[in-house]
Amino acid sequence: MEEQKDLYLISLGERLRLLRSRRGLTRKGLAKLANVSERHLANVESGSSNASVQFLRQLTGVLNCTLAEMIGEVAPENRSS
């Protein structure tokens, strides 16, 4: 029996993909720039894995967004890199 994914994790993954695509980055490119595992990034984007605050902070630095934007507390802004 397959475990049901957490809706919060799915939503986080969707926002992460949106922010990444707005910056024109591939998953591999973002992982390299943020110095994180591409596999873990893929799992977070798919809602299969939870992400630590440290992991998310590494991504926010590259994606030029706030942690609040990434986790959905505020709407993502259109910022130039």
Helices and strands as residue ranges (DSSP letters): H 7-22, H 27-34, H 38-45, H 53-63, H 67-71
